[in-house]
Amino acid sequence: MFTYDTFEVSGSFTLMRPVFISCLIISIILLISIMVAHFRQRKMSCLTVIGISVMTMLISSQLIFYQGIIVDEIGSGGDSLSFIIYVATVCLSFANPLIFLYLFKEKQMTN
């Protein structure tokens, strides 16, 4: 049905899966950089963490919405792995600023 066979795997539309994985990787890298105290003290601010988190969540939300439209139009099935990756990205996008603020307050209390 498609020009390229890799767009569909077992009846599921998987074209956008690499972008979902990229958003998840960005969120994980942000979480790791928040946890590393040296990097957090020198290069990160609360606005940076919130901005990156909001952008990854918006991109993932738009992708899941458009993927639903495409899947409906072509009569294919949705990709459950992409949805799981989306949920993980949204959870990390909410958790990253909270963890940053918690660690920032903890650092302020010790100083």
C-alpha positions in Angstrom: 0.0 0.0 0.0 2.9 2.4 0.7 5.8 3.3 -1.5 8.2 2.2 1.1 7.7 -0.9 3.1 9.3 0.5 6.2 6.3 2.8 6.9 4.2 -0.1 8.0 5.2 -2.9 10.3 2.7 -5.6 11.1 -0.2 -3.3 10.2 1.0 -0.4 12.3 2.1 2.9 10.9 5.7 3.5 12.2 7.0 6.4 10.1 7.1 8.8 13.0 8.7 6.5 15.5 12.2 7.9 15.1 11.0 11.4 16.0 9.3 10.0 19.1 12.5 8.3 20.0 14.5 11.5 19.5 12.2 13.4 21.8 12.5 10.8 24.4 16.3 10.8 24.1 16.3 14.6 24.5 14.2 14.3 27.6 16.5 11.6 29.1 19.6 13.7 28.3 18.0 16.7 30.0 17.2 14.5 33.1 20.8 13.3 33.2 22.2 16.8 32.9 19.9 18.0 35.7 21.2 15.2 37.9 24.9 16.1 37.3 25.5 18.9 39.8 28.5 20.5 38.0 26.6 20.9 34.7 23.5 22.2 36.5 25.4 24.9 38.4 27.2 26.3 35.4 25.0 25.9 32.3 21.4 25.4 33.2 18.7 27.7 34.4 15.1 27.0 35.3 13.9 28.7 32.1 16.1 26.4 30.0 14.8 23.3 31.6 11.2 24.4 31.3 11.7 25.5 27.7 13.2 22.2 26.6 10.6 20.2 28.4 7.7 22.2 26.9 9.2 21.9 23.4 9.6 18.2 23.6 6.1 17.8 25.0 4.6 20.0 22.3 6.5 18.2 19.5 5.4 14.8 20.8 1.8 15.9 21.2 1.6 17.2 17.7 3.2 14.1 16.3 0.7 11.8 18.1 -2.2 13.9 16.9 -1.0 13.9 13.3 -0.1 10.2 13.4 -3.7 9.6 14.4 -5.0 11.6 11.5 -2.7 9.8 9.0 -3.6 6.4 10.4 -7.3 7.1 10.2 -7.0 8.3 6.6 -5.0 5.4 5.3 -6.9 2.8 7.3 -3.9 1.4 9.1 -3.4 0.7 12.8 -1.7 3.0 15.3 1.7 2.3 16.7 1.5 1.3 20.3 5.2 1.6 20.9 5.1 5.3 19.7 2.2 5.9 22.2 4.3 4.4 25.0 7.2 6.6 24.1 4.9 9.6 23.9 3.7 8.9 27.5 7.2 8.5 28.7 8.3 11.8 27.1 5.3 13.6 28.6 6.1 12.2 32.1 9.7 13.2 31.8 8.7 16.7 30.5 6.7 17.2 33.7 9.3 15.6 36.0 12.4 17.4 34.7 11.4 21.0 35.9 10.2 19.5 39.2 13.4 17.7 39.8 15.4 20.7 38.8 13.5 23.0 41.2 13.8 20.4 44.0 17.6 20.1 43.6 17.9 23.9 43.2 16.0 24.5 46.5 18.1 21.8 48.2 21.3 23.5 47.0 20.1 26.9 48.3 19.3 25.4 51.7 22.8 23.9 52.1 24.5 27.2 51.2 
